[in-house]
Amino acid sequence: MTDFQTPDFQELARAAEEAMRDVFPTTPLLRNDHLSARFGADIWLKREDLSPVRSYKLRGAFNAMRKRPDVDLYVAASAGNHAQGVAFMCRHLGVRGVIFMPVTTPQQKIQKTRMFGGEQIEIRLIGDYFDDCLHAAKEFCATEGGHFLSPFDDEDVIEGQASVAVEIERQLGRIPDHVVIPVGGGGLGAGVLSYFGTQTQYTFVEPAGGACLRAALAAGRPVALEKVNTFADGAAVARIGEQTFARLKGVGLANTLAIPEDRLCTTMLEMLNVEGIVLEPAGALSVDALKDLGQSILGRTVVCITSGGNFDFERLPEVKERAQRYSGVKKYFILRLPQRPGALKDFLTLLGPDDDIARFEYLKKSARNFGSVLIGIETSAPESFERLFAALDAHGFSYQDITDDEILAQFLI
């Protein structure tokens, strides 16, 4: 047992899960044949992306708010999913809510929050990051009043998130061999760990640009990341919660993973194209982690918690772009093209049958003998670029691959 896995906590989590049934149904636990065959394990998905607000955050908001019937004004800070959970419950309970969200929050999440909360809520867009909203929300409470409801650093929220584990145990008929849990501020991980204790193996997964749990484990205490990549906005937290870390501090770095944001995109596309499952970046973390677990999960029963499906399809081109670049089937380079008739034709003859020009743009036309051209090439396999670059070298073309040059990519791609 962990220090926090107690009969009392388990009973509270079960009571929270039972009370939820008056408001929303159980989310399904579904075996995934595609992933099971691919990874040689019995892979199940706990589909929190199918909750009424398309994330597990409704659970924590429900549990915390049901325990405070005297509160008539809730204040929240959220990158989107917690906001929707609080908004849903404000409308259900008939109480007011003021919700602070980053300006960078996808419009889909802002619109859904408004829809769930209706006239019961007010949305205030503040700053570029979640932590900006957190500061603003706490300042509002200090000056205007209201009860601040943390998205993760609250015992009642943690208890509510533990209801995910209650359902998994009942739906599976037993505790799984391995649970893969996405981590932002740590509420879900703290709740599941405190319910299952040492009866299963865990992998806690974070986006590489927001690995606040790994940073805290390395330091032995919660620390603030200097920089956060907001692509996986549902898990992009600069500092893990004090109360959540108290429950997670013993998990060990070996049981954590940090997933590159671009690699997440490959899993999002795979789940959409193969399984028809729409996952937001944070929601794809647990599934993507299977790629790193390898031999350790062979033949075992593994539950991946797909934590959210609030995805704005306007971002799909970006997701595809990131996935292609990560997979090595799309590259950008700057070509020095001789300013003579037939030079472009000479270049085009070097392309293979599966090479497709996705972008072609002159960057500089003033040079007398050469011009700089930005070229984007899509192909069917990464090996195609080895052949193309070898051909360019053999024919004396000067070029620079800028695909992984972050600064140039920001300005040109």
N, C-alpha and C positions, 0 to 999 in steps of 0.2 A: 504493500500500500504506500502511496505517497502521503505526505503530511496532510493533504487536503482531501484525499479520498476517504471519506468517512461515511458510515451508514446514514448520518444526518444529512450530509450533502446529497447522497444518492436519493434519499427519500424526498428532499426538496426538489430535486431535478425531476423526479417522477411526478410530483404534484404539479409542478409547472407545466409539464408536458400534457398532463390530463386536463388542466384548466384551459390550455390553448385550444382544445377541441371545440370549445364553445365559440371560437372566433375564426379559426381556419383549420383545414384538414392536414393530416399527416403528409409529409412529402414522400414520394416513392423511393425505395431502395431497389435498384434494377441491376441485374447481372448484364454485363456488356460482353457479348460474344466476340466482337471485333478485338477489343483490348485483351480479353482473356486468351485468345488464340495468339495474338502478337507477342504477349509477354509470358506465356506459359504459366499463367496463374488464374485463379478464380477471381476475376475483377468485378467488383460491384460499385456502382455510382450512387451515392446518396444525393439525390437531385434537389438540392436547396434552390437551384435556379428555377424550380417549379412552384415555389411558394407564392402566395398572392402578390408579394412585392418583388418576386424573382431574386430573393436572397434570404439567407438565414437571419439577417439582422432584425426581422420582425419578432423573432423569439425573445431576444434580450429586451427589446423595447416593451413588448407585451408584459413580460414578467416584472420588470421594474415599475411600470406604470400601474399594473393591477394592484401592486402593494402600497401605492400611495394615493388612496382615494381622496385625500384632502387637498392634493395639488391641483390648481386650476390653470397654471401656466408652466409649460415645459420649454426649456431652452436646449438646443442641440447644435453640435458642430459635426459636419459630415461631408465626405466626398461624394455622397449620393445614396448608398444603400441604407445606412442608419437613418438618414433623413426620411427615406420612404417608409421605413418601419415606424418611426415616431409619428409621421404624418398620418399613416393608416390608423394608428392607435388614438391620436388626437380626435380624429373624426369619429371613430368607434365609441370613444368615451365621452365625446362632447366637451373636450377641454381645449384650451388655446395652446398654440405652439409657435415659437419663433425659432427658425432653423437657419443657421449660418452655413453657407456652402462656398467653396472656392469659385472664383470667377472662371477658372479653367474646367469646371465640372461639365461633362458632356451634356448637351441640351436634353437628350433623352431622359437623363436622370432628374434634371430640374423639372421638366414637364410632368414626369410621372409623380414626383413629390407633390406638385401642385394638384394633380388629379386626385391623389389619395387623400390629401388633407383638406381640400376644398376651402371653404371660408374659415375653417378653424385654425389655419396656419398662415404665417408670414415668412417669406423666404428673403434672406439678405445675402447677397453675393459679396464676399470679402476676400481679398488676397488671392495669391496664386496656389497656395498649398493648404492642406488640411490644418497644419499647426497655426496658420494665420487665423483661420476660423475658430479654432479652439481658444485662442487668446481673446478674440473678439466676443465669443459667446460667454466666457467667464467674466469679462469686463461688463457685459450687459447685465448679467445676474447681480454683480456687485452694485451697479448703479440703478438698475430698473426693477430688480427682483426676478422671481421665477426660479424654478428648480432646474439646475443643470443636469442633464442626463447624458452621461458619457457613453460613447459608442462601444467602449470595451472596458474601461477601468472602473467597474462598479460591480459589487458582489452580486447584486440581483440580476444584472445583465449577464454575468458569467454563468450564473445558475440557469438563466433562461437558455443560453446557448448550449448548455449541457443536455438540453432536451433532445438535441440531435443524436447524442449517444444513446439516450433512452430508446429512441425509435429504432436505431440501428440494431441494438440488442434484441428488441422484440421482433423486428421484421426478419432478421437473419436467423433468429432462433438461438443465437449464442453470440458471444463476443468474437469479433473477427481476429485473425492472426496478426493483421497489420492494418493500421489506419493512417491514411495520408491526409494531412490537414493544412490548408493554406493559413498563413499568418500575416495579419496587418498589425493591429494593436494588441492582439493576443487573446481576445475574449473567447473566440471559438476554441482555440487550442487549450486554453486554461480550463474551460468547461468540460471538454471531452476527456482531457487527461485526469481531471479531478473525479470524473465519473468512472472511467475504466481502470484507472490506476495502473498497476504493473501487469494487468492481465492480458495486455496486448503489446505489440511493438508499434512504434510511432515514427513517422517522418513528418517534420514540420517544414513547410515550404514557403519561401519568401521570394518576391521579385528581387533581382540583383541590385536594382537601384533603390531599394527600400528595405534592406535586410537589417531591421532594427533589433530583432531577436538575436541574431548572430552577433551583432555588435555588443549587445547587453551581456550575452554569455561570455564573450571574450573579455569584457571589462569587469564582469562580476556584478554589474548593476545596470539599470537603464541609462543609456546615454543617447544624446541627440546626434543624428547623422548630420554631417555638414551639408549634404546635398541629397535630394530625393528626386528620382525619376518618376513622374506622375503618370506614365503610360498605363500601368496597372493600378488605376486610381483607387480601386476597392481595397488595395493592400499597401498603398503608398503612404506609410506612416514614418515620421522621422524618429520617434521615440516610443518604445513599447511602454505599456502602462505599468505603474508600480504594483498594483494588485495582481495583474495578469502575470508579470514577471515573477512575483513571489511564488506563483504556482508552477511556472515553467523553468525556473532557474536550475533545476536538476536534470533537464532533458539531455544535456551534452551536445556539443557541436557536431559530433558524428551522426546525430539523428536529425540534423537540419540540412536543408539545401537552399541555395540561392540560384534562381533560374534567370538567365538573360531574357530581357523583355522581347527581343526579336525571336528567340526560340519559342516563347509562348505563342507567338503568332502562327507558327507551324502547327501547333496543336489545336488552336482555335479553328484554323481552316480545315484540318483533318476531321475534327468532330462535327463541323458544319457540313462538309461535303460527303463524308462517309456515313455519319450517324444522324444527320439532321438536327444536331443539338447545338443551340446557340449559347455560347459561353462568353462572358466578358473576360478580359485578361486575367483578373484575379481569380475568376471562377475556373480558369483552365490550369491553374498552378498544380493542383493535385494530380491531374491526369498527365501533365507534362513531366512530373517528377518520376513517373514510371520508367522513363528512359534511363534514369540514373540508378535505379534500384536493382536492375539486372538479376544476377543469380540469387540475390537475397530473398526474392519473392517467388521463385519457381515453385509451383505446386501449392502455394499458400492461398488462403482467402484474404483478399485485400479490399478494403473499402476506401474509395477516394471521395472526399466530400467536394462536390462541385458547388462552390459557395455562392455563385451569382451568375445571372444571365442578363444583366442590364447592359446590353450592348447597342450602341447607336450605329446603325448600318451605314451611316455616312462615313464611318471610320473604316469600313471594309477595304477600300483601296489602300489605305495606309497599312492595314494588317497584312494584306497580300504583298505589298512592297517589302515590308520588313521580313516576312517569311521567305520570300524569294532571295533576298540578299543574304539572310542567314543560311539558307540552304545552298548557296553558291550558284544558283541558276540565273541570277541577274547581277550584272556588274555595270558600273559607270567608269568611264575613263576619258581622259582628255587626249585627243589625237592631234599631232602636228601634221597638218595636211598640206602638201606642196601646192602652191597656187599656179597650177598649170592644167591645161585641158587633159581630161582623162584620169586625173589623180583620184577622184572619188570613185570612178569605175574600177580602178586598180584595187582600192580598198574593198569594195563590195564583192569582188571576185574571191576574196579570202574568207568570206563568211561561209559557214557550213550549212547544210540543208535544214538544220533545226535552229539556226541562229536568227533571231528576229530583232530588228532595230526598233526599240521602244522610245528612243529619244534621239534627236539629231539637231544640234543647235550650234551655230557659229558664235564663238565667244569673242573673237578678235579678228577683224578683217583688214586692219591697217598695215600689217606687216607686208613687205614687198614680196618675199619669197614663200612664206608659210602663213597659214592661218590656224588658229586653235579651235577645235571642234569638241563640244561635249557630246558624248555618245553613250546611250544606254542600250545594252544588249540583253535580251532574254533568250535562254536556251533550254534544252531538255535535261541536261546533266552537267554537273560542275566540270567534268573532264573536257567538255567542249571548249572551255576557255584556255586550257593548256594548249590545245591544238591551234586556236585562234592566235594566241600571243606568240606561239612559236612561228606561225606564218608571218605575223607582223614583223617580228625580229628578222626573219629570213629575207624579207622584202625591204628592209631598211626604214620602216615606219617608226617614228618616235612617238611614244605614248606614256601616259601615267595613269595607273589604276587608282581611282579615288574612292572606291566603294566603301572602304573602311576608314576613310579620313573624315572624322567627325566634323571638323571645322569647315572643310570644303563642302561636305555634303549639306550642311546647314544652309549654305549660300547658293548652291548650284542645283541640288537635287530636290 
